[in-house]
Amino acid sequence: MKSATLKDIANTLGLSVPTVSKALKDYPDVSQKTKTLVKDLAKTLNYQPNAFAVSLRKSESKTIGVIIPETVHHFFSSVLKGIIHKAEEKGYLVIILQSNESYTLEKKQIDLLLRSKVDGILISIANSTSEFKHLTSVISKDIPLVMFDKIAKVVSCSKVIINDREAAYRATTHLIKTGCRKIAHFRGPLMPQNSIDRFLGYKKALEDHELIYDPKLVYICEDMSFDEGKKYAKQLLNDHKDVDGIFVNTDLVAIGAITELNEQNIKIPEDISIIGFSNWFMSSVISPSLSTIDQPGFKMGKIACKLLLKQIKNERKKQVFEHKTVELKTKLILRNSTF
């Protein structure tokens, strides 16, 4: 059935559209008799206000945009669940875009969201993003922006992060405390801050425990993929036969590495211990199960969305909003890939 409109109600009752609109809103200059007639007919016809038109009059769309590097990643899917949970709780719709780790696509998606008149934007930047004018332009247009996980420190906005350096330090220290003395690192690309911080945490743990840092033991995973994990595990075995530990930037790469080590009959953890980062579901079901750092993805999404909606609300009321950086705690999850 076609939805009834204000015009339908007005024509049926022989009233003007403005009078019907005022009656539904209880304006004092409309008689009680007219209000009753209008409201009864509206109920009979199942009249529903046009939410989009209402939001336009209020200069809000009740939508927020989210840009993430990839949707298949367990961590980002958990973040999205947290964002959607909080957004729906407050009556907002969520537009989800995937940058595929592309700076060029990320810029286009920011433009798309701005043209779509979203009320605010949440973003975890792509690995290839090194210029931030597209993000500062969002802020200059007074559109609330919140960054999470992969952030740019130079962009002035609220952020939700973990302490990647401390978490990587803890993971590497665990390998050292279980007897590892020559530890490789499968790191992420050079630019994202979290990749940098995890590398620095790894390096600091070696230094603090008087182990020699060898740059040849660091392998850069540009795609952060399962295939890269297999590839670099194979290369590591050829290059450094005496390696006894690997700290991996993310679980998917670590699972690829475990697969290659298993295929080459390397005993884990007896010959090589391995620890990952993120705590994917697959980390608990691969054999041997993967020790890892647990990132609170769902919680990160909820808090990032909460910050964004708070800023949107404050700016609607012309109230000052102070940017915040929220740092969430991580946990070391010990499984069978380490002692």
N, C-alpha and C positions, 0 to 999 in steps of 0.2 A: 504493500500500500504506500502511495506517495505521502510524504510527510506534509502535514498542514502548515500553512504559513500565516504570518500576521495578516496578509492580504486576504486569505481565505476566510479568516475569522471576521475581518472587517466587512467583507462583501456579504457574508451570511447575515450579519446583524445590522447592516446598513450604517456602519460607523466608518470613520476615517482610520487609516493605519496608525497615525500618531496617537489617536484616542485609545485604540486597542493596546498599543505598547505601554501607554501611561497606566491603563487599567491593570495590566499584568504586573506593573511595578508599584502599584498602590499609590499613585500620585494623588495628593489631596484635592486637586482641582477636577477630579473625576468622581461622579456620584457613586454611592455605594451600590445602587441598583445596577448601574452600568458595569461596575467592577464584577459583580456577581454573575451577570450575564456572560461577560467575556471569559471569566475564569471557568465557569461551568462548560462553556462550549470548547474552550481550549483543552479541558480535561477529556471531554467526549471525543474530540478529534485527535487526542494524543499529541498535542502540539509540544514540540521541543525547541527551545531557543537554538539558533545557529551558533555553536560554540566558537567556530572560527571567526564569525563576524563579531561576537562578543569580545574575543581576545584582541581583535584588531582595534576595537574602540578603546580598549584598555592599554593599547600599545604593547601587548605581549602575545606571544604565540603558544605559550605553555609547552614548548618543545625545547630540548637541549640537544646539542650535537656532541658526538663522541668519535674521536679519531684514534684508532689503535694500529700498531704495525701489522698485526695478523690476528685472525679470529680463531684459527685452529689451535693456537698455543693454549695449553691448559691454564696457564697463569692468567692470560688475558680473558679467557672465557669466564674464569672465576671473577675477575674484576668487573666484567660486563654484568654478571648476575647481581653483584653488589650495587652497581649503578642503577640498573633497572628496578631493583627492589626499592631503593630509596626514592627514585623518580616517580614511580607509580604510587607510592605512599603519599606523595605530595601532589598528585594529579598531573604529572608531566609525562609527555611522550619523549622517546629517545630515538634520535637518528644516528645509526651506527655506520661508520665508514672505515674502510681498511686501506691503509697507505701502502701496504706491501713493502715497507721499509724504503719507500721512494720519497725523496725530498720534493721532487717535481709534482708528484701526485698529491702529496700532503698540502702543498700550496694551493692547488686547484680545489681541494676539498674544503680548505678554510674559506676560500672565495664562495664556494657553493653554499656553505652553512650561513655565511653572512648574507648572501642573496635570499636565502630561505627565511631570514629574519628570526633565527633561533634566539632564545633568551640568554644563552650562555654556551660555552664550549669546554669540554674536557678533552685532554690530549696527552698521549704518550708518544713522544716524537720518534721519527724514523731513524734508523742507524745512520743514514746518509745526510741527515739534516745538520748543517753547520752554519747556516745563515738563519736569522730569526726575525726578519722584517715582517714576514707574514703573520707572526705571532704578536709582535708589538703593534701591528696595525689593528689587530682585534682590540687590544687594550685602548688604543687611541680613539676607537669608535665607541668607547664605554660599554663594550660587551664583556661581561665577566668571563675570565679564563682561568682554569685550574689545570695544572700539569700533574701527572702521576707517573711513578716508576721511572721512565726515561725522560729526564727533564733537561732544561737549559738554565743554568744558574744565573745567567745574565738577564733573563726575562723576569720582569717584576710582576709576579702574580702568586697566588697561593699554590702550594705543592704538597703532594702526599708521597712519601718515599720510605725506603728502609735504609739502614746504614749498611750499604753494600760493602764498604771497606772492612767494617768490623765483622760482618758475617763471613766474608772470604778469609779473613784472618783466623776466625774460629775454625772454619773448615780445614784450612791448611795446618793449623796447630794440632787439630785432631790427628791428621795423618802423621805428623811429627811425633806426637806422644805415643802413637801405636808402633813406632819404630822405623818409619820411613825416613830415608836420608837423602834420596835423590828424587825430587818431586817435580814433575812436569805440570804445566798449566795450559789447558786448551781455553784460550780467552776469546772474547767477542771482538767485533770490529774496533778500530782505533778511536772512533769519535764518540759514541754514546757515553755519558758520564758514568752509568752503572758498570759498563765494561771496563772503563778506566779504573774505577774504585775497586772492583773485584781483583783486578791485576795488582793494584797497589797493596791491597790487603794480603794477597798471596806473597808478594815480595817482602813486605814488612815482617810477616811471620817467619820467613826464612832467616832474615837478618837478626831478629830478636832471639832466635834459637841457634845462632852461629852456624847456619848452613849457607853455603856459597850459592848466590844467585847466578844462574847461567841463562842468559837470554836465548841460547839455542834450545832450551827446554820449553820455550813459550811458542805455541802454535796459534796463529790467528784464524779464527773461524768467521769468515765474512757472512755466511748464510745462516750460521747457527743451526745446522741441519744434522740429521741422523747420518747421512752420507759422509759429512765432514768428520764426524766422530769416528767412523770406520776408517776413513782415509788417514787421519792423523795418528790413530792408534797403530795402524800398520807401519806408518813412517817412523813413529817413535820407536817401535821395536827394532827397526832397521838401524836407526841412528844412535840409539842409546839403550843398549841391551841390559844395562845395570839399573835402569829406572825402577823404583819400587813404589811409586805413588803418583797419582794424577788428580789434580783439582780441576774440575771442568766448570765452565761458565754457566751452563744450563743443562738440565736433565736430558733433553733430547739428544744433545751431542754426547753426553755420558753414556746413554743407552746404546748409541752407535759404537762407541768405544768398547763397551762391554761385549757387544756382539762380535766384534773383530777379535778381541782377546780370547773369547770362548772358542771361536773358529780356529785359532792358532794354539789351542790347548794351553793357554796361559792360566795358571790357577789364580783365582781372585778370592780372597785377598792374600793368599800365601805368597805369590810371586809379585803381584802388583795390587795395591789397594787403590780404590777409586771413589771419589766423592763428587756429587753434583750440586745443583742449585735450582730450586723452585719447588720441588716435591710434587711432580706430576703423579697422576694415578699409575702410569706405567712403571714408575720407579719402584713401586712396591710389588709388582708382579713379574718383573724380569728376573732371570736367574743368573747370578745371585742378585738379590734385591739391593737397590742402590741407596747408600747413605747419602744424605742431601741436606740442604738448608731449606726450611719451609718458609715460603713467602705468604703472608696473609692476603691473598688476592681479593676475596670477597669483602673483607673488612676495608681494604684499600679503596675499592670501588664505592662502598657505602659512604666512607668519610669524604672522598673526593667530591661525590655528588652532593653531600650535605653542605660542604663548604661553598660549592657553586650556588646552590639554591639559597643559602644564607646571604651571599653577596647579591644575588638577583633581588631578593626581598629588600635588603637594605637600600639598594640603589633605586628601587621603585619608590621607597619612602624618603628618598634624598638624605639617607643617613650614611655616615662614614663607615666604611668597612676596611679593617686592617688586614692586610695579607698575612697568611699564616703558613708555616712549613710544619707539617705533621710527620713525625718519624715513627714508624711502626716497628715493633719488635719482631725478630725472626727466631726460629728454633732450629737447633741441630738435631736432625733425625738420623739415628744410627741404625743401620741395617747390615746385611751380610757382605757388602762389598768392602767393608773395612773391619779391622779387628775391634 
